[in-house]
């Protein structure tokens, strides 16, 4: 359970940062093309989707890394 919470915390942090960066990049491109800075629904949906995909990928990656680190330290796994 502790490994799962640690992996989840790290995955959420990574997903939020990458989702915010993706949203900022979309807004920057929108501003450069149209000259107005409007946060529209498709931008929000795309940012949330990016964050969700990154969260799922990072969660499984972090979970595997935590388990591998625990196995190398000689601690028993459950």
PDB file of N, CA, C and O in Angstrom:
ATOM      1  N   UNK A   1       0.819  -1.198   0.000  1.00  0.00           N
ATOM      2  CA  UNK A   1       0.000   0.000   0.000  1.00  0.00           C
ATOM      3  C   UNK A   1       0.862   1.261   0.000  1.00  0.00           C
ATOM      4  O   UNK A   1       0.536   2.250  -0.657  1.00  0.00           O
ATOM      5  N   UNK A   2       1.958   1.210   0.742  1.00  0.00           N
ATOM      6  CA  UNK A   2       2.836   2.372   0.816  1.00  0.00           C
ATOM      7  C   UNK A   2       3.473   2.670  -0.543  1.00  0.00           C
ATOM      8  O   UNK A   2       3.618   3.829  -0.933  1.00  0.00           O
ATOM      9  N   UNK A   3       3.853   1.601  -1.261  1.00  0.00           N
ATOM     10  CA  UNK A   3       4.431   1.783  -2.592  1.00  0.00           C
ATOM     11  C   UNK A   3       3.420   2.389  -3.553  1.00  0.00           C
ATOM     12  O   UNK A   3       3.765   3.242  -4.370  1.00  0.00           O
ATOM     13  N   UNK A   4       2.182   1.951  -3.454  1.00  0.00           N
ATOM     14  CA  UNK A   4       1.139   2.460  -4.340  1.00  0.00           C
ATOM     15  C   UNK A   4       0.900   3.944  -4.091  1.00  0.00           C
ATOM     16  O   UNK A   4       0.746   4.713  -5.040  1.00  0.00           O
ATOM     17  N   UNK A   5       0.867   4.351  -2.831  1.00  0.00           N
ATOM     18  CA  UNK A   5       0.662   5.772  -2.519  1.00  0.00           C
ATOM     19  C   UNK A   5       1.839   6.622  -2.983  1.00  0.00           C
ATOM     20  O   UNK A   5       1.652   7.731  -3.483  1.00  0.00           O
ATOM     21  N   UNK A   6       3.042   6.103  -2.817  1.00  0.00           N
ATOM     22  CA  UNK A   6       4.228   6.835  -3.264  1.00  0.00           C
ATOM     23  C   UNK A   6       4.217   6.987  -4.785  1.00  0.00           C
ATOM     24  O   UNK A   6       4.497   8.065  -5.309  1.00  0.00           O
ATOM     25  N   UNK A   7       3.894   5.905  -5.487  1.00  0.00           N
ATOM     26  CA  UNK A   7       3.829   5.956  -6.950  1.00  0.00           C
ATOM     27  C   UNK A   7       2.716   6.890  -7.411  1.00  0.00           C
ATOM     28  O   UNK A   7       2.884   7.631  -8.379  1.00  0.00           O
ATOM     29  N   UNK A   8       1.582   6.854  -6.718  1.00  0.00           N
ATOM     30  CA  UNK A   8       0.450   7.714  -7.083  1.00  0.00           C
ATOM     31  C   UNK A   8       0.800   9.190  -6.880  1.00  0.00           C
ATOM     32  O   UNK A   8       0.476  10.029  -7.721  1.00  0.00           O
ATOM     33  N   UNK A   9       1.456   9.502  -5.773  1.00  0.00           N
ATOM     34  CA  UNK A   9       1.836  10.889  -5.492  1.00  0.00           C
ATOM     35  C   UNK A   9       2.792  11.420  -6.558  1.00  0.00           C
ATOM     36  O   UNK A   9       2.627  12.541  -7.038  1.00  0.00           O
ATOM     37  N   UNK A  10       3.778  10.626  -6.922  1.00  0.00           N
ATOM     38  CA  UNK A  10       4.735  11.065  -7.931  1.00  0.00           C
ATOM     39  C   UNK A  10       4.089  11.168  -9.309  1.00  0.00           C
ATOM     40  O   UNK A  10       4.420  12.063 -10.087  1.00  0.00           O
ATOM     41  N   UNK A  11       3.175  10.262  -9.609  1.00  0.00           N
ATOM     42  CA  UNK A  11       2.484  10.303 -10.897  1.00  0.00           C
ATOM     43  C   UNK A  11       1.568  11.508 -10.994  1.00  0.00           C
ATOM     44  O   UNK A  11       1.492  12.140 -12.048  1.00  0.00           O
ATOM     45  N   UNK A  12       0.868  11.841  -9.909  1.00  0.00           N
ATOM     46  CA  UNK A  12      -0.014  13.014  -9.913  1.00  0.00           C
ATOM     47  C   UNK A  12       0.804  14.283 -10.106  1.00  0.00           C
ATOM     48  O   UNK A  12       0.418  15.163 -10.876  1.00  0.00           O
ATOM     49  N   UNK A  13       1.923  14.379  -9.417  1.00  0.00           N
ATOM     50  CA  UNK A  13       2.767  15.565  -9.549  1.00  0.00           C
ATOM     51  C   UNK A  13       3.262  15.727 -10.986  1.00  0.00           C
ATOM     52  O   UNK A  13       3.205  16.822 -11.544  1.00  0.00           O
ATOM     53  N   UNK A  14       3.740  14.658 -11.572  1.00  0.00           N
ATOM     54  CA  UNK A  14       4.222  14.699 -12.954  1.00  0.00           C
ATOM     55  C   UNK A  14       3.098  15.043 -13.925  1.00  0.00           C
ATOM     56  O   UNK A  14       3.288  15.841 -14.843  1.00  0.00           O
ATOM     57  N   UNK A  15       1.931  14.444 -13.722  1.00  0.00           N
ATOM     58  CA  UNK A  15       0.798  14.686 -14.614  1.00  0.00           C
ATOM     59  C   UNK A  15       0.316  16.136 -14.525  1.00  0.00           C
ATOM     60  O   UNK A  15      -0.006  16.742 -15.547  1.00  0.00           O
ATOM     61  N   UNK A  16       0.266  16.686 -13.334  1.00  0.00           N
ATOM     62  CA  UNK A  16      -0.188  18.072 -13.184  1.00  0.00           C
ATOM     63  C   UNK A  16       0.793  19.048 -13.839  1.00  0.00           C
ATOM     64  O   UNK A  16       0.378  19.997 -14.504  1.00  0.00           O
ATOM     65  N   UNK A  17       2.060  18.819 -13.653  1.00  0.00           N
ATOM     66  CA  UNK A  17       3.053  19.701 -14.263  1.00  0.00           C
ATOM     67  C   UNK A  17       2.984  19.622 -15.784  1.00  0.00           C
ATOM     68  O   UNK A  17       2.978  20.651 -16.459  1.00  0.00           O
ATOM     69  N   UNK A  18       2.932  18.409 -16.326  1.00  0.00           N
ATOM     70  CA  UNK A  18       2.889  18.258 -17.777  1.00  0.00           C
ATOM     71  C   UNK A  18       1.572  18.748 -18.364  1.00  0.00           C
ATOM     72  O   UNK A  18       1.563  19.318 -19.455  1.00  0.00           O
ATOM     73  N   UNK A  19       0.463  18.538 -17.667  1.00  0.00           N
ATOM     74  CA  UNK A  19      -0.826  19.051 -18.131  1.00  0.00           C
ATOM     75  C   UNK A  19      -0.842  20.575 -18.168  1.00  0.00           C
ATOM     76  O   UNK A  19      -1.347  21.173 -19.119  1.00  0.00           O
ATOM     77  N   UNK A  20      -0.288  21.204 -17.130  1.00  0.00           N
ATOM     78  CA  UNK A  20      -0.219  22.662 -17.094  1.00  0.00           C
ATOM     79  C   UNK A  20       0.696  23.202 -18.193  1.00  0.00           C
ATOM     80  O   UNK A  20       0.391  24.220 -18.814  1.00  0.00           O
ATOM     81  N   UNK A  21       1.809  22.524 -18.429  1.00  0.00           N
ATOM     82  CA  UNK A  21       2.706  22.958 -19.498  1.00  0.00           C
ATOM     83  C   UNK A  21       2.062  22.811 -20.875  1.00  0.00           C
ATOM     84  O   UNK A  21       2.240  23.665 -21.743  1.00  0.00           O
ATOM     85  N   UNK A  22       1.311  21.723 -21.070  1.00  0.00           N
ATOM     86  CA  UNK A  22       0.609  21.537 -22.347  1.00  0.00           C
ATOM     87  C   UNK A  22      -0.445  22.619 -22.550  1.00  0.00           C
ATOM     88  O   UNK A  22      -0.588  23.149 -23.651  1.00  0.00           O
ATOM     89  N   UNK A  23      -1.177  22.944 -21.500  1.00  0.00           N
ATOM     90  CA  UNK A  23      -2.193  23.997 -21.581  1.00  0.00           C
ATOM     91  C   UNK A  23      -1.553  25.354 -21.859  1.00  0.00           C
ATOM     92  O   UNK A  23      -2.067  26.133 -22.661  1.00  0.00           O
ATOM     93  N   UNK A  24      -0.437  25.633 -21.200  1.00  0.00           N
ATOM     94  CA  UNK A  24       0.258  26.900 -21.445  1.00  0.00           C
ATOM     95  C   UNK A  24       0.766  26.986 -22.874  1.00  0.00           C
ATOM     96  O   UNK A  24       0.705  28.049 -23.491  1.00  0.00           O
ATOM     97  N   UNK A  25       1.267  25.879 -23.406  1.00  0.00           N
ATOM     98  CA  UNK A  25       1.753  25.870 -24.783  1.00  0.00           C
ATOM     99  C   UNK A  25       0.599  26.089 -25.764  1.00  0.00           C
ATOM    100  O   UNK A  25       0.750  26.815 -26.747  1.00  0.00           O
ATOM    101  N   UNK A  26      -0.542  25.470 -25.503  1.00  0.00           N
ATOM    102  CA  UNK A  26      -1.711  25.678 -26.376  1.00  0.00           C
ATOM    103  C   UNK A  26      -2.173  27.135 -26.340  1.00  0.00           C
ATOM    104  O   UNK A  26      -2.525  27.702 -27.374  1.00  0.00           O
ATOM    105  N   UNK A  27      -2.172  27.736 -25.159  1.00  0.00           N
ATOM    106  CA  UNK A  27      -2.570  29.142 -25.051  1.00  0.00           C
ATOM    107  C   UNK A  27      -1.565  30.063 -25.735  1.00  0.00           C
ATOM    108  O   UNK A  27      -1.953  31.063 -26.340  1.00  0.00           O
ATOM    109  N   UNK A  28      -0.292  29.738 -25.646  1.00  0.00           N
ATOM    110  CA  UNK A  28       0.733  30.541 -26.309  1.00  0.00           C
ATOM    111  C   UNK A  28       0.571  30.488 -27.824  1.00  0.00           C
ATOM    112  O   UNK A  28       0.686  31.509 -28.503  1.00  0.00           O
ATOM    113  N   UNK A  29       0.304  29.304 -28.347  1.00  0.00           N
ATOM    114  CA  UNK A  29       0.092  29.163 -29.796  1.00  0.00           C
ATOM    115  C   UNK A  29      -1.180  29.890 -30.207  1.00  0.00           C
ATOM    116  O   UNK A  29      -1.202  30.554 -31.243  1.00  0.00           O
ATOM    117  N   UNK A  30      -2.245  29.776 -29.407  1.00  0.00           N
ATOM    118  CA  UNK A  30      -3.496  30.478 -29.707  1.00  0.00           C
ATOM    119  C   UNK A  30      -3.278  31.994 -29.728  1.00  0.00           C
ATOM    120  O   UNK A  30      -3.794  32.691 -30.601  1.00  0.00           O
ATOM    121  N   UNK A  31      -2.516  32.489 -28.767  1.00  0.00           N
ATOM    122  CA  UNK A  31      -2.239  33.927 -28.721  1.00  0.00           C
ATOM    123  C   UNK A  31      -1.398  34.369 -29.913  1.00  0.00           C
ATOM    124  O   UNK A  31      -1.625  35.442 -30.474  1.00  0.00           O
ATOM    125  N   UNK A  32      -0.427  33.545 -30.301  1.00  0.00           N
ATOM    126  CA  UNK A  32       0.422  33.936 -31.426  1.00  0.00           C
ATOM    127  C   UNK A  32      -0.332  33.890 -32.754  1.00  0.00           C
ATOM    128  O   UNK A  32      -0.024  34.664 -33.660  1.00  0.00           O
ATOM    129  N   UNK A  33      -1.311  33.003 -32.883  1.00  0.00           N
ATOM    130  CA  UNK A  33      -2.059  32.907 -34.133  1.00  0.00           C
ATOM    131  C   UNK A  33      -3.190  33.917 -34.234  1.00  0.00           C
ATOM    132  O   UNK A  33      -3.360  34.553 -35.274  1.00  0.00           O
ATOM    133  N   UNK A  34      -3.967  34.072 -33.166  1.00  0.00           N
ATOM    134  CA  UNK A  34      -5.150  34.925 -33.252  1.00  0.00           C
ATOM    135  C   UNK A  34      -4.974  36.284 -32.596  1.00  0.00           C
ATOM    136  O   UNK A  34      -5.718  37.215 -32.904  1.00  0.00           O
ATOM    137  N   UNK A  35      -4.020  36.414 -31.714  1.00  0.00           N
ATOM    138  CA  UNK A  35      -3.816  37.689 -31.046  1.00  0.00           C
ATOM    139  C   UNK A  35      -4.681  37.873 -29.814  1.00  0.00           C
ATOM    140  O   UNK A  35      -4.593  38.906 -29.151  1.00  0.00           O
ATOM    141  N   UNK A  36      -5.503  36.906 -29.496  1.00  0.00           N
ATOM    142  CA  UNK A  36      -6.316  36.996 -28.281  1.00  0.00           C
ATOM    143  C   UNK A  36      -6.020  35.804 -27.393  1.00  0.00           C
ATOM    144  O   UNK A  36      -5.700  34.715 -27.870  1.00  0.00           O
ATOM    145  N   UNK A  37      -6.130  36.026 -26.118  1.00  0.00           N
ATOM    146  CA  UNK A  37      -5.836  34.976 -25.155  1.00  0.00           C
ATOM    147  C   UNK A  37      -7.158  34.497 -24.560  1.00  0.00           C
ATOM    148  O   UNK A  37      -7.630  35.032 -23.557  1.00  0.00           O
ATOM    149  N   UNK A  38      -7.745  33.489 -25.188  1.00  0.00           N
ATOM    150  CA  UNK A  38      -9.031  32.967 -24.745  1.00  0.00           C
ATOM    151  C   UNK A  38      -8.884  31.510 -24.353  1.00  0.00           C
ATOM    152  O   UNK A  38      -8.444  30.680 -25.147  1.00  0.00           O
ATOM    153  N   UNK A  39      -9.260  31.209 -23.111  1.00  0.00           N
ATOM    154  CA  UNK A  39      -9.219  29.837 -22.623  1.00  0.00           C
ATOM    155  C   UNK A  39     -10.557  29.187 -22.963  1.00  0.00           C
ATOM    156  O   UNK A  39     -11.563  29.441 -22.301  1.00  0.00           O
ATOM    157  N   UNK A  40     -10.562  28.357 -23.987  1.00  0.00           N
ATOM    158  CA  UNK A  40     -11.805  27.744 -24.438  1.00  0.00           C
ATOM    159  C   UNK A  40     -11.913  26.312 -23.927  1.00  0.00           C
ATOM    160  O   UNK A  40     -10.947  25.738 -23.424  1.00  0.00           O
ATOM    161  N   UNK A  41     -13.100  25.756 -24.068  1.00  0.00           N
ATOM    162  CA  UNK A  41     -13.372  24.406 -23.586  1.00  0.00           C
ATOM    163  C   UNK A  41     -12.471  23.345 -24.220  1.00  0.00           C
ATOM    164  O   UNK A  41     -11.995  22.464 -23.505  1.00  0.00           O
ATOM    165  N   UNK A  42     -12.217  23.390 -25.536  1.00  0.00           N
ATOM    166  CA  UNK A  42     -11.313  22.370 -26.112  1.00  0.00           C
ATOM    167  C   UNK A  42      -9.909  22.406 -25.525  1.00  0.00           C
ATOM    168  O   UNK A  42      -9.268  21.363 -25.398  1.00  0.00           O
ATOM    169  N   UNK A  43      -9.420  23.589 -25.166  1.00  0.00           N
ATOM    170  CA  UNK A  43      -8.102  23.679 -24.546  1.00  0.00           C
ATOM    171  C   UNK A  43      -8.113  22.997 -23.179  1.00  0.00           C
ATOM    172  O   UNK A  43      -7.184  22.263 -22.844  1.00  0.00           O
ATOM    173  N   UNK A  44      -9.152  23.235 -22.395  1.00  0.00           N
ATOM    174  CA  UNK A  44      -9.248  22.608 -21.086  1.00  0.00           C
ATOM    175  C   UNK A  44      -9.361  21.087 -21.195  1.00  0.00           C
ATOM    176  O   UNK A  44      -8.718  20.348 -20.450  1.00  0.00           O
ATOM    177  N   UNK A  45     -10.184  20.639 -22.129  1.00  0.00           N
ATOM    178  CA  UNK A  45     -10.349  19.196 -22.323  1.00  0.00           C
ATOM    179  C   UNK A  45      -9.029  18.564 -22.765  1.00  0.00           C
ATOM    180  O   UNK A  45      -8.662  17.492 -22.283  1.00  0.00           O
ATOM    181  N   UNK A  46      -8.323  19.217 -23.671  1.00  0.00           N
ATOM    182  CA  UNK A  46      -7.032  18.690 -24.135  1.00  0.00           C
ATOM    183  C   UNK A  46      -6.007  18.660 -23.001  1.00  0.00           C
ATOM    184  O   UNK A  46      -5.250  17.697 -22.878  1.00  0.00           O
ATOM    185  N   UNK A  47      -5.977  19.689 -22.188  1.00  0.00           N
ATOM    186  CA  UNK A  47      -5.052  19.718 -21.050  1.00  0.00           C
ATOM    187  C   UNK A  47      -5.352  18.619 -20.049  1.00  0.00           C
ATOM    188  O   UNK A  47      -4.438  17.971 -19.539  1.00  0.00           O
ATOM    189  N   UNK A  48      -6.636  18.406 -19.766  1.00  0.00           N
ATOM    190  CA  UNK A  48      -7.032  17.342 -18.839  1.00  0.00           C
ATOM    191  C   UNK A  48      -6.712  15.972 -19.428  1.00  0.00           C
ATOM    192  O   UNK A  48      -6.270  15.074 -18.712  1.00  0.00           O
ATOM    193  N   UNK A  49      -6.932  15.815 -20.719  1.00  0.00           N
ATOM    194  CA  UNK A  49      -6.630  14.541 -21.377  1.00  0.00           C
ATOM    195  C   UNK A  49      -5.133  14.245 -21.353  1.00  0.00           C
ATOM    196  O   UNK A  49      -4.726  13.109 -21.109  1.00  0.00           O
ATOM    197  N   UNK A  50      -4.327  15.249 -21.601  1.00  0.00           N
ATOM    198  CA  UNK A  50      -2.869  15.076 -21.535  1.00  0.00           C
ATOM    199  C   UNK A  50      -2.470  14.664 -20.118  1.00  0.00           C
ATOM    200  O   UNK A  50      -1.679  13.738 -19.937  1.00  0.00           O
ATOM    201  N   UNK A  51      -3.020  15.352 -19.116  1.00  0.00           N
ATOM    202  CA  UNK A  51      -2.698  15.024 -17.726  1.00  0.00           C
ATOM    203  C   UNK A  51      -3.137  13.606 -17.375  1.00  0.00           C
ATOM    204  O   UNK A  51      -2.423  12.905 -16.659  1.00  0.00           O
ATOM    205  N   UNK A  52      -4.289  13.174 -17.861  1.00  0.00           N
ATOM    206  CA  UNK A  52      -4.795  11.841 -17.566  1.00  0.00           C
ATOM    207  C   UNK A  52      -3.916  10.750 -18.187  1.00  0.00           C
ATOM    208  O   UNK A  52      -3.593   9.758 -17.535  1.00  0.00           O
ATOM    209  N   UNK A  53      -3.541  10.942 -19.431  1.00  0.00           N
ATOM    210  CA  UNK A  53      -2.682   9.958 -20.112  1.00  0.00           C
ATOM    211  C   UNK A  53      -1.323   9.878 -19.431  1.00  0.00           C
ATOM    212  O   UNK A  53      -0.792   8.785 -19.231  1.00  0.00           O
ATOM    213  N   UNK A  54      -0.766  11.011 -19.080  1.00  0.00           N
ATOM    214  CA  UNK A  54       0.540  11.020 -18.419  1.00  0.00           C
ATOM    215  C   UNK A  54       0.441  10.406 -17.027  1.00  0.00           C
ATOM    216  O   UNK A  54       1.356   9.708 -16.591  1.00  0.00           O
ATOM    217  N   UNK A  55      -0.676  10.664 -16.320  1.00  0.00           N
ATOM    218  CA  UNK A  55      -0.843  10.071 -14.997  1.00  0.00           C
ATOM    219  C   UNK A  55      -0.847   8.545 -15.067  1.00  0.00           C
ATOM    220  O   UNK A  55      -0.165   7.884 -14.285  1.00  0.00           O
ATOM    221  N   UNK A  56      -1.605   7.996 -15.991  1.00  0.00           N
ATOM    222  CA  UNK A  56      -1.693   6.533 -16.102  1.00  0.00           C
ATOM    223  C   UNK A  56      -0.326   5.944 -16.426  1.00  0.00           C
ATOM    224  O   UNK A  56       0.095   4.968 -15.805  1.00  0.00           O
ATOM    225  N   UNK A  57       0.360   6.527 -17.386  1.00  0.00           N
ATOM    226  CA  UNK A  57       1.675   6.009 -17.775  1.00  0.00           C
ATOM    227  C   UNK A  57       2.681   6.143 -16.634  1.00  0.00           C
ATOM    228  O   UNK A  57       3.431   5.208 -16.355  1.00  0.00           O
ATOM    229  N   UNK A  58       2.700   7.288 -15.982  1.00  0.00           N
ATOM    230  CA  UNK A  58       3.655   7.514 -14.903  1.00  0.00           C
ATOM    231  C   UNK A  58       3.339   6.685 -13.671  1.00  0.00           C
ATOM    232  O   UNK A  58       4.252   6.280 -12.951  1.00  0.00           O
ATOM    233  N   UNK A  59       2.064   6.426 -13.418  1.00  0.00           N
ATOM    234  CA  UNK A  59       1.704   5.623 -12.255  1.00  0.00           C
ATOM    235  C   UNK A  59       2.289   4.220 -12.373  1.00  0.00           C
ATOM    236  O   UNK A  59       2.903   3.722 -11.429  1.00  0.00           O
ATOM    237  N   UNK A  60       2.102   3.582 -13.525  1.00  0.00           N
ATOM    238  CA  UNK A  60       2.641   2.242 -13.694  1.00  0.00           C
ATOM    239  C   UNK A  60       4.160   2.248 -13.732  1.00  0.00           C
ATOM    240  O   UNK A  60       4.801   1.321 -13.237  1.00  0.00           O
ATOM    241  N   UNK A  61       4.737   3.290 -14.317  1.00  0.00           N
ATOM    242  CA  UNK A  61       6.193   3.393 -14.352  1.00  0.00           C
ATOM    243  C   UNK A  61       6.758   3.567 -12.944  1.00  0.00           C
ATOM    244  O   UNK A  61       7.705   2.879 -12.563  1.00  0.00           O
ATOM    245  N   UNK A  62       6.178   4.486 -12.171  1.00  0.00           N
ATOM    246  CA  UNK A  62       6.663   4.732 -10.812  1.00  0.00           C
ATOM    247  C   UNK A  62       6.447   3.521  -9.911  1.00  0.00           C
ATOM    248  O   UNK A  62       7.283   3.219  -9.059  1.00  0.00           O
ATOM    249  N   UNK A  63       5.335   2.835 -10.098  1.00  0.00           N
ATOM    250  CA  UNK A  63       5.066   1.638  -9.304  1.00  0.00           C
ATOM    251  C   UNK A  63       6.125   0.568  -9.578  1.00  0.00           C
ATOM    252  O   UNK A  63       6.615  -0.075  -8.649  1.00  0.00           O
ATOM    253  N   UNK A  64       6.473   0.382 -10.838  1.00  0.00           N
ATOM    254  CA  UNK A  64       7.503  -0.589 -11.192  1.00  0.00           C
ATOM    255  C   UNK A  64       8.860  -0.161 -10.644  1.00  0.00           C
ATOM    256  O   UNK A  64       9.611  -0.998 -10.142  1.00  0.00           O
ATOM    257  N   UNK A  65       9.188   1.132 -10.731  1.00  0.00           N
ATOM    258  CA  UNK A  65      10.468   1.618 -10.215  1.00  0.00           C
ATOM    259  C   UNK A  65      10.557   1.469  -8.701  1.00  0.00           C
ATOM    260  O   UNK A  65      11.611   1.112  -8.175  1.00  0.00           O
ATOM    261  N   UNK A  66       9.468   1.739  -8.003  1.00  0.00           N
ATOM    262  CA  UNK A  66       9.475   1.591  -6.547  1.00  0.00           C
ATOM    263  C   UNK A  66       9.667   0.135  -6.155  1.00  0.00           C
ATOM    264  O   UNK A  66      10.403  -0.166  -5.215  1.00  0.00           O
ATOM    265  N   UNK A  67       9.008  -0.769  -6.873  1.00  0.00           N
ATOM    266  CA  UNK A  67       9.153  -2.194  -6.566  1.00  0.00           C
ATOM    267  C   UNK A  67      10.562  -2.677  -6.870  1.00  0.00           C
ATOM    268  O   UNK A  67      11.122  -3.478  -6.121  1.00  0.00           O
ATOM    269  N   UNK A  68      11.141  -2.191  -7.972  1.00  0.00           N
ATOM    270  CA  UNK A  68      12.506  -2.597  -8.316  1.00  0.00           C
ATOM    271  C   UNK A  68      13.496  -2.079  -7.280  1.00  0.00           C
ATOM    272  O   UNK A  68      14.429  -2.787  -6.902  1.00  0.00           O
ATOM    273  N   UNK A  69      13.295  -0.849  -6.823  1.00  0.00           N
ATOM    274  CA  UNK A  69      14.171  -0.249  -5.814  1.00  0.00           C
ATOM    275  C   UNK A  69      14.050  -1.024  -4.509  1.00  0.00           C
ATOM    276  O   UNK A  69      15.052  -1.251  -3.831  1.00  0.00           O
ATOM    277  N   UNK A  70      12.847  -1.429  -4.151  1.00  0.00           N
ATOM    278  CA  UNK A  70      12.653  -2.169  -2.913  1.00  0.00           C
ATOM    279  C   UNK A  70      13.306  -3.547  -3.018  1.00  0.00           C
ATOM    280  O   UNK A  70      13.889  -4.024  -2.045  1.00  0.00           O
ATOM    281  N   UNK A  71      13.219  -4.187  -4.172  1.00  0.00           N
ATOM    282  CA  UNK A  71      13.835  -5.499  -4.357  1.00  0.00           C
ATOM    283  C   UNK A  71      15.351  -5.414  -4.308  1.00  0.00           C
ATOM    284  O   UNK A  71      15.993  -6.334  -3.801  1.00  0.00           O
ATOM    285  N   UNK A  72      15.936  -4.354  -4.813  1.00  0.00           N
ATOM    286  CA  UNK A  72      17.397  -4.212  -4.798  1.00  0.00           C
ATOM    287  C   UNK A  72      17.923  -3.937  -3.392  1.00  0.00           C
ATOM    288  O   UNK A  72      19.057  -4.287  -3.067  1.00  0.00           O
ATOM    289  N   UNK A  73      17.093  -3.309  -2.562  1.00  0.00           N
ATOM    290  CA  UNK A  73      17.520  -3.029  -1.191  1.00  0.00           C
ATOM    291  C   UNK A  73      17.372  -4.231  -0.270  1.00  0.00           C
ATOM    292  O   UNK A  73      17.763  -4.176   0.896  1.00  0.00           O
ATOM    293  N   UNK A  74      16.809  -5.312  -0.788  1.00  0.00           N
ATOM    294  CA  UNK A  74      16.693  -6.534   0.006  1.00  0.00           C
ATOM    295  C   UNK A  74      15.444  -6.607   0.857  1.00  0.00           C
ATOM    296  O   UNK A  74      15.298  -7.530   1.659  1.00  0.00           O
ATOM    297  N   UNK A  75      14.556  -5.672   0.703  1.00  0.00           N
ATOM    298  CA  UNK A  75      13.325  -5.691   1.488  1.00  0.00           C
ATOM    299  C   UNK A  75      12.338  -6.666   0.835  1.00  0.00           C
ATOM    300  O   UNK A  75      12.306  -6.783  -0.390  1.00  0.00           O
ATOM    301  N   UNK A  76      11.547  -7.355   1.632  1.00  0.00           N
ATOM    302  CA  UNK A  76      10.560  -8.269   1.054  1.00  0.00           C
ATOM    303  C   UNK A  76       9.423  -7.511   0.406  1.00  0.00           C
ATOM    304  O   UNK A  76       9.046  -6.430   0.858  1.00  0.00           O
ATOM    305  N   UNK A  77       8.876  -8.085  -0.660  1.00  0.00           N
ATOM    306  CA  UNK A  77       7.748  -7.466  -1.358  1.00  0.00           C
ATOM    307  C   UNK A  77       6.468  -8.171  -0.982  1.00  0.00           C
ATOM    308  O   UNK A  77       6.470  -9.353  -0.639  1.00  0.00           O
ATOM    309  N   UNK A  78       5.396  -7.448  -1.049  1.00  0.00           N
ATOM    310  CA  UNK A  78       4.069  -8.016  -0.785  1.00  0.00           C
ATOM    311  C   UNK A  78       3.173  -7.783  -1.958  1.00  0.00           C
ATOM    312  O   UNK A  78       2.010  -8.186  -1.936  1.00  0.00           O
TER     313      UNK A  78
END
